[in-house]
Amino acid sequence: MNAKSRILTLLACWSLLLLPLAGAARGAAGEKSGRDDEPPTEQSVNRDKVSGALRERAARGRSGRGGGGDKVQVILQLKGQRMSGALNALLNSNGAHVRKELHNLGMAVVELPVSAVEALASFEEVTYISPDQETKVLGHVSKTTGTDAAVAQPYSSISHLNGTGVGIAVIDSGIYDAHTAFLNASGTSPRVILNRNFVTTEARNDDPYGHGTHVAGLAAGFDHVLGGAFNGVATDARLLDLRVLDAKGKGQTSWLLAALDWLAANHAAYNVRVVNISLGAPAIDSYRNDPLCVAVSKLYHLGIVVVAAAGNDGKTSTGQKLYGEVHTPGISPHAITVGASNTFGTDSRSDDAVATYSSRGPTRGYWTDAAGGRHYDDLLKPDLVAPGNKLVSAEAYPNYLKTYSGALNAYDDPAQERDFMYLSGTSMAAPLVAGAAALMFEVNPKLTAGMARSLLQYTATPLAGFNTLEQGAGQLNVAGATRLADLVRRDLDPATAAVGTPLLTAAPPAAQTYIVDRNYVWAQGITFDYTYGTGADLITKFQQGYRLSNHINNDCIVLSNGLIVIDTLKLTAGILLGQNIMTSAGGMLGTGTAIPYDLRGGGVILGDGVILGDGVILGDGVLLGDGVILGDGVILGDGVILGDGVILGDAVLLGDNTAYMAAAP
């Protein structure tokens, strides 16, 4: 066998290891009921129904180290939408208390003794049990994102692009809706059309923490103070304020799930097409079981784009790169997961870089089989990056972040509702993508969530010197994404359109966009779960992943004689599959330098010499690459992510301390 054959065989074996085990049989068209990527069933692999974090807590109790008799609040995932009488009786007999039922998601929030988890897991109606984790924030826009270029373009159905009529749900710490940034262009009408509080410990609808206001301003703020210098992206979109973080920026998974459950029932009434989640929790469970990811998939199937911040754990306290630190729900293949780039204060993107703190892939959630074996997701994330370093946006008054950090002030006005401040993080990058998606839906309401994600990736501009696990397809390009959105046919029914049906109303434009100072080449491809695909077919022909019931993933790929090829029932033949994790040269996706095959090991390449092999790390503790010792499959405590997701350490909210960041005007 020659070297090339050995490489292809290794690649095929690697894909087999990583591809999720098949669930229910699929029809010829790939349509399925419920989730389109069901987890392996107990019958097929005897899957454990209890999160690893809960198992570890129960084990501590049995060993006398505490935890077994303690009460714990958990998320139950159910086969139906409501709990049966038999399940309620079982809970009552174990001293459990039902805190909330989330009927639209088929979940319930329950407090019970840790020792009762096993009895609950044995109940057939319960499909998965996970802890109600704490959630925390992950922390010159119009020019550098290409929004100004997008507004200047002509469109077939609208005269002025600004997000009019599209609803963006901001799930965060609240919105200070007295700020002038949330008025319409004439300054006469508010655009925050709803405030709902899901924080059970605080009865208020403002933003005492200050994070959500800043996020909302980046997605859709209109700057009435300095002539548009601090505009967001979709300046006339309607905002829904769903508050899930308390006055110090902390929350619970159950609060976030309650907000998502409400959205599933009420999105149509407010034309919510986009949801921004600039917060997260440690990613321990596989996306197939993680309750936040399950909820995200349900919203995706309703046609809603869910944008999630990747997290701010891309480096250690000593500045070394970290991989595998993406937070939930950013680990979901149904979410558009956004990392942060650093513009260094210039409008040109020629000097842009991935911010050092931006979390890198792959995803490291896992599910456990009955024998105790862990099966890691290892999905390619983030999907793309957007500017996130030292961005200026609306300031809530008063707010915790401003009070406890003296370096955040950007503009002070005698009127507090006209103040602006700096923040940094993937939390700031995500709403730029959410605003871009809102503009795309204004241009073309017929887009599906799958189409929107593909167009955003296809038109992204790759950053030279950064690999796929750092930047996904590249950096957000609002003008390119909205231009393609306008060309997508409005007469197609995504439920019935055949794969390969022409998707555009005209020939695609040149794959480049002029932003500020030059033309920037598009990525011209998208990422799958474990690889990437390129080709004009992704935008000119209808793909199976553009249906509401599907998404672009590795189900579109099959193995044939040791080669990875596309499934032509799901993808058209003009799409070319990549075979490497690439460090970009700044051109289209797949151009640049491939990370060498001899560094791949048995799993996903993490770059910079660090290799992951589905839980087995080269040599069980060998010093790898950047001086980070990863031993015996343990990644910072096997899923405990950098101090359980604490984001305020290492000045992360202030971002890179660079002398090149220009002062705000």
N, C-alpha and C positions, 0 to 999 in steps of 0.2 A: 504494500500500500504506500503510495507516494505521500509527500508532506501535505499536499493540498487535500487529498482524500481523507487523511487523518484529521485535518482541521475541520472539514465539513462533517465528518462523523461525530467529532467532539461537539460541534455546534448543535447537531441534531440531538445528541444525548442531553446536552445542557437544556435545550428547550423542553425535552420530555420531562426532565426533573422539575422544571419550573412551572410548566403549564398546569393549571388547576385540573383536577380529575373531573371527568365528565359527569354532569348531573343527569337530569331527565333527557331523554332522546329529543333531538331537535327535528323539526319538520324541514322539508326541502328548502323552504324560504327562510329558514332560520328563526321563525316567529315562535315565541314562547309565552306562556302566561306567567304573571308575576315577575320576579326578578329575572333578568336575562343571563345571569351568571350565578346560578344557585350554588351554594356550597356543597361539597361532597356529602352524601347522605350517610347516616349511621350504618345502613345496610352495606354501602359500598366500601367504606373505610373505617367504620365504627368510630365516628368522630366524637370527640369529647365536647359536651354541651356547656361546659363551665370554663369561663375565662381563666387563663393561667394565673392572673393576679389574685383571683378569688381562691384558687387552689392553694397558692402559696400562703395566703392568710389563714386558711383552714389548717394547713399543715403546721403552721406556727402554734396554733392553738392545741393541736394534738400532741405536740412535742413539749408543751408546758411553757412555751415562750410567749403566750398571750395570743389573742385573736379569735380562738375558737368559739368562746361564749359571747363575744362582742356582737353588738348589733351592727349591721352593715346595710347600706342602701344600695339596691341593685336595680338593673334594667332587665326586665323579662321580655324576650321576644316570643311571640305566640304564633301559632298556626292560623288562628282566626283573628278577627278585629277586636273581640271582647273575651274576657275571661269567663270560663264556664262556672257553674255552681260548684262542680266537683273541685276545680282548682281553688276557688275561694275557700272551700271547706278545708282543703289541705293547708292553705296558708294560715287559716285561723287556728288549726290544730298545732301549728308550729310557732305560734306567737307572733306571726307576721302582721304587718299593717300595710295596706295598699294606700300609697300616697297620691298616686295619680294614674289614670288610665289614658293612654294616647291612642284613641280608637283609629284614627286615620293611618297611623303607622303600624298598628297591630302590636303595641308594646304596653308595658305597665311599669311604674316605678313602685318598688316594694321595699320596706324595711323589715329585716328578719335577722335572726341569729346566724352567724356564719356556719354554725354546725348544721343548720337546716338546708343548706344549699344542695347537698347530695340528694335529699328526699325530693326537693323541687325539680332537680335535673332528671329524676327518674320518671316524672310525669310526662306523658306523651305530648300533651298540648304545648309544653314549653320547648322551644327550639334552641334557645341560647340564653345564658345568664352572664352578665358582666357588671362590674362595679360602676356606680354612679360617680365618675371621676370629677375632679376639679378641672375647670377650664379656665384658661388665662389668655390675655392678649398676646399676640405675636408682634410685634411691632416693627417755576418756569415751565409746569406740567404740560400745558396745552401745546407748546412748541415741540418739546423733546419726545413726546409720545406720538406725534403725528396728528394730534387732534386738530390743530389749526389747518394742516393740509387737508384733513378730511372734510372740514367745514367748507373749504374753498372749492371742493370738487362739485361738479353738477351731478344730480341724481334724477332718476326717471320719475319719481312720484312725490318728492318733497322739495321745497324751495330753500329751506334753511335747516341744517342738521343740528339738533340740540337735545334729542331724546324726548321730545314732546309726546305725552300720552303713555309712555312706558313706565311701569312701576319697578323700582329697585328696593328690595327689602334689605335693610342694614341690620344684621343681627350682631349686637355689640353692647356697649355700656350705656346706650341711650343717645339721643340727639338734643342738643341745646337749640331748639327750633326758633328761638328768638333771634338767632344770628341772622344778619342780613344776607348771608350766603345762601340761605334757603328760601329766599323770595324769588318770584319770577323776574324776568328781564326788566319789567317796568317798575319793580319794587313794590307792587300793590297787593300781591297775593302770596300766601304761604304755599310751599311745595311739600312740606312734611304733612301728609294727609292722614296719618294715623300714628298714635303712640300706644304701645301695649307693653306692659311690664310683666316679665315672667320670673323675676327675682323674688322668690317667696319670702325673703328675709327683709325686704325693703319695699315699702309702699310709696313709690315715687316714679315719675315719668321723665325726669330731667337727665342730665349726664354729669353727675358729680365726679366721675373719674376723668372724663375728657377725651377718651380714646374714640368713642363712637362718633362724636361730632367731627373730629378730624377726618375720620374715614369717610363719613358721609359727604364732607366737603370735597374730598378728592374725587369721589365718584360723580358728584352732581352739583358742586357748589358754583354759584354765580357771584363773582367778585364785584360788588357795587362800590367798593372803597377806593381801589387803586387801578381802575380802568381795565380790569380783567387780568392783571398780573398774577392773581392767585385763583383763577378759574379752575374748576375741576374739569371733568371730561364731558358728561352729559348734562349741560347746564340748565335744562328745562325738564329733566325727568322728575317724576313724582317719587317721593321717598316715604317708605314705611319704616318706622322706628320700632324694632322689636328688641327690647332690653333684656339681656341675659347675664350681664356682668354687674357686680355690685359697685359700691362707691370706691373700692380699692382695686377694682379690675379683676375680681375673682368670680367664678360661677361654678355651676354644676352641670354635668352632662344632661341631667333630667330637665334643667331649665332650657338648655339649647334644644333638646328634643321636643319640649312643649311648644317652642316657637316654630319648629319645623312642622309639627303636627298641625298647628294652627294654619300655617301656610298651605299645607296640602288641602285643607278644607276651604280656604278663603282666597286663594291666589287669583282666581278668575274675576272675582268682584272688583279687584284693584288692578287688574292687568299686570300682575307681577310676573315678569319674564326673567328677572335676574335676582339672585340672592347673593349677598356678600357676607362671608364668614371670615373675619380677620381675627380669629382666635382659635384655640385648639387645645387638645389634651394629648398626653403621651400615647403613642401608637403601639399598643401591645397586641391586641387581637387582630386577626386577619380582617381585611375589609369585608369579607364574606359574613363575618359574625359581628363586627364592631357596630353597635347600634346607630352611631352617627352616620356611618357609611351606608347602612341599610336605609336610613331615612333619606340620605342624599340620593340614593338610587331611585327611591319612590318619586322624589321631586323631578328628577331627570326624566322619568317616564311620563310625567305630566307636561313635559315640554319646557321646564324651567332650567335655566343655566345656573349652576351653583359654582361660585368662585370662592376658593379657599386659599388662605395664606399657607405657605409651605412651612413656616417656622423660622426662628432666628438662632438655630443651633448648628450653624455651619462651621464653627471653629471652637477650639478649646480655649480655656482661660489664658493659655500661653500663645494663642494665635495659630495653632496647627489646624489644618483642614479636618473636618469630620464628615463622614458619609453615613447614610442610612438614618438620618435624624428627622425625616418629614413627619409632621404631626397629623393626627386625625382631626377633622375629616379629609385633610389633604391627601391621605393615602388612598382615597376612593378613586377608582378609574372613571367614575361618573362625574367627578368634580374637575373643574379646571383649576389646577394647583399652580400657584404663582410664587416664584422666587423674586428676590430683589436685585436690581442692578444699581450701580453707582454712576451717576452722570457727571460727577466732579464739578457740578455747578454750571456746566456748559449746555447750551441747547443742542449742539452737534452731538451725535451719538458715536462719532469716530473714536472718542477716547473712553467710551463707556466700558464698564467691567461688571462682572457679577460681584455683588457686595460680599465682603468676607464672612459676614454673619449669616447669610442666606442658607437655609437648610438644603442639603443635597440628598439625592436619592441613593440607592433605591429604597422603596418602602420595606420596613422590617416587621410589620405585623405578621402574626403566625397563627395557625390552628394546630391543635394537638390531637394525635390519634390515640386510640385506646392503649397502645403500648408506651405512650409517653413521648413519642417522636414528634418533633416540631417541624412544621412545614411552613416556610417563610414565603411571603408574597413576592418580594423582590421586584416590584413593578418599577418601571422607569418614571421618575418624577423629579422635578416639577415638569409641568407641561410647557411653560414659558416663563420669562422674567419680565419685569417692568420696573421703571424707576421707583426706588423706595428709600433713598438715602437723603436725609435732611430735607424733606418736602414740607412746604408751607401750606397750611389749610386752616379752616375755621377753628376758633378756640372757644371752648365752653367756659362759662363763668358761673361760679368758681369751679376749679377742677383740681383733682388730686395730683395729676402729673405736673401741672404748672407750679403748684405749691411746693412740691418736693424735688423739683429740679430747676436750678436757676439758669439753665442754658437753652430754654425752649422758646423764649420770646422772639417773635419775628416782626410784629407790628402792633404798636399800642395806639389806641384811639381814645379820645375822651369818652366815647360811648362804648361800653364793654361788649355790646353785640356786634362790634366791628373789628374786634381784635383777631389776630392770627398768630399761630405758633408753629414751630418746627417739631416734627417727629420723624423717626426712621424705623424701618423694619419691613418685613414682608407684609405686615398689616397695612402698610401704606401702598405697597405695590398692588395688592389684590384689588382694591376699589378702582384703580385705573383700568384694569381689565373688565371689571363689572360695568363701569361707565361705557367702555368700548362696546360691550355686548348690548347694552341698552340702545346705543346708536345704531347698531346692526339691526336690532328688532324694529326700530323706527323706520329704517330704510326698507326693511323687508319683514313684515310680521309673520310670513310663512316659514321662516327658518325653524328648524328643529334644534334642540340643544346639541345634538351630535354634529349638525352642520356648522353651528356657531363655533364649536370647539375646533373643528378641522380648519375653518377659514382663518381663525385667529392664529393657529399654528402655521398654516401654509404661508401666510403673509408675514410672519415674524422675521426679524432680521438677526441672523446668528452673530454672536460676539466672538471675535477671534481670541483663541487661547483658552477657551473654556469648553468642557466636555458636556455631553448630553445629560449626565446626571447632575450637572450644575445649572444648566440653562434650558433644558428641554429643547424645543425647536428654535428658540432664540428670543429676542426682545420684542415686546408689543409694538405693533405697527397699526395704529387706528385707521389711518387713511387707506392702507391696503385692504384691511378687513372689511371696512364699509363699502369700498368699491366693489369687491367681489360679492358682498351680500346683495348689492343692488342688481347684480346680474343673475342671481339664482331665480329660476322660474317660480312664479307664484301660482301656477295652475297644476302643480304636481301634488298628488296625495301620497304622503310618505308611507301610508299603510299599505298601499297597493302598487306603487311604482315598482317596476322591475329593475333589478340590478343592471346597470349599464344604460338606463334611460338618460338621454341628454339632460344635463342639469342647468345649463346656462342659457340665457336668451340671446347671447352673442358670443363672439370669440373672446377668449380671456385676454386681458391686457398683458403688456410686458411685465415680467415677474420682478418688478422693482418699484420703489416709491421714492420720490424726491422729498426729503425731510430736511429743512433748514439750509443745508449747504451742499448736498450732493444726493445722487441716487444710491439707495441701499437695496441690495439684492435680497429677495425673499428666500425663506428656507425651502419652499416648494416641496414640503413633505410634512408628515405628522409622525408622532410616536405611537407605537402600539404598546402592549404591556411589557414586552421584553426586547423589542427591536424597533425599527422605524421603516416607513415606506415613503417613496418619492414618486412623482409623476403627475402630469397634468390631469390624468383620469380622476384624481382626488377632488378636483373642482369642476371638471367638465362632465362627469358621469355620476349617476346616482349609485351610492354604495349601501350595502345592507346596514351598516352602522349609522346611517342617517335616519333610520326609523325611530319612532319614540320608544319602541320596545327593545332596541339594540344599541350598542355602542361599538366604536372601533376598538377591537382587542385581538388577542392572539387566537381567538376562535376562528378568525379569518384565515389562519395558516394551518397547513397540513404538512406531514412529512412523507416524502416519496423517495425511496432508494437512497436514504441518507441526506437528501436535500430538503431544505425548507422552501415550500412553494405556497402560493396563495390558493385559497378555496374559491373557485370561480363562481360559486353560488352566492358568495358574499362580497367579493372584491373583483373588480375588473382586471383583465390581463395586463393593462398598461401600467399597473403599479409595480414598482421595483422594490424589493425588500433589501434592507441593509443587513450586513452581517458583522458589524463592529460597533463598539462604543467609541465614538469619535471625539477628538478634540478639534473644534472647528477652526478653520482658517479664515472665517468671516464670510464664506460664500454659502451656497445652498446646502441644505442638510445632507450630511454624508461626505462632504468634502473637508479635507484637513488631514489629521494624523490619527490613524487607528491605534488604540492602545494595544500593544503586542499580544499575540495569542499566548505566548509562553507565560504571560502574567495572569491569564484568565483563571487557572485552577479549575475547579469543578462548578463554578457558579458565576455570579455577576461580577463584572469588573468595576471596581470603585475608583480607579485612577490613582495617580500618585503612588503607585506601588502597593496599595492596600487592596487585598483580594478577599472577597466573601465567597464561601462555597456552600450555601444553603445550610448554614449553622456550623460548618466545620471550617475553622480558620487555619490556613497553612501552618502546619507544624505545632498546633496547640500552644501558642504562646510565643512564636517566633517574632522578633522585632521586624516590622514591615514598614517600608517606605518612609513616611514622615516621622518616624520615631514613635508611632502609636502602637502599643502592645495590645493586641486583641487575642485573648486566650480562650480556646476550647469553645468557640461559638458564642461567647458572651460579648454583647455589644453594650458597653456601659451598663452592666447589670441586667443584660438580657431583656431589653425593652424599657427599662427605667431610663428615661431620656434626660440626661444632663440635669440632675437634680429634680426629677419629676416635672420637667417642663417649665421651670422658673425662668422667666424671660427678662426680668429686670436686672439680672447680674451682668457684669462686664460691660455696663453702659450700652446694652444692646439697643434700647430705645433711642439712644442718641446716634447710633450707627457708627460708621467709620469716622474716626477723628482725623480728618484729612484737611491739610492747609489749602487744598485746591477748591474747597467748596465756596462758591461766591456768596457774599452776603445778599440777603433779600433786599429788593429795592424799597 
